[in-house]
């Protein structure tokens, strides 16, 4: 998921540099959403992975 976020960020940067504002803005918004979803899933996996089963 982090890879997709980086892909959309690169698309947004290239589109913004070439003057395609709408495409760049949309790609940036998608990249931002994917990055925050990745962060939430990463924190959840860290928390679940650190639990100790004493049984």
C-alpha positions in Angstrom: 0.0 0.0 0.0 2.9 2.3 0.7 4.1 1.6 -2.8 0.9 2.7 -4.4 1.0 5.8 -2.3 4.4 6.6 -3.7 3.3 5.9 -7.2 0.4 8.3 -6.9 2.7 10.9 -5.3 5.1 10.7 -8.3 2.2 11.0 -10.7 0.9 14.0 -8.8 4.4 15.6 -8.9 4.8 15.0 -12.7 1.3 16.2 -13.5 1.8 19.3 -11.4 5.1 20.1 -13.1 3.5 19.7 -16.5 0.6 21.9 -15.7 -2.2 19.3 -15.2 -3.5 20.7 -12.0 -6.7 18.6 -11.8 -4.9 15.4 -12.4 -2.1 16.3 -10.0 -4.6 17.3 -7.3 -6.5 14.1 -7.6 -3.4 11.9 -7.6 -2.2 13.8 -4.5 -5.5 13.3 -2.7 -5.4 9.6 -3.5 -1.7 9.3 -2.4 -2.6 11.1 0.9 -5.5 8.8 1.7 -3.5 5.7 0.9 -0.6 6.9 3.1 -2.8 7.4 6.1 -4.6 4.1 5.6 -1.1 2.5 5.5 -0.1 4.3 8.7 -3.2 3.1 10.5 -2.8 -0.5 9.4 0.9 -0.4 10.3 0.2 0.9 13.8 -2.5 -1.8 14.3 -0.1 -4.5 13.1 2.6 -3.2 15.5 0.1 -3.3 18.4 -1.2 -6.8 17.6 2.3 -8.2 17.0 3.5 -7.1 20.5 0.9 -8.9 22.5 2.1 -11.8 24.6 0.1 -15.0 24.9 0.7 -16.5 28.3 -1.4 -19.6 27.9 
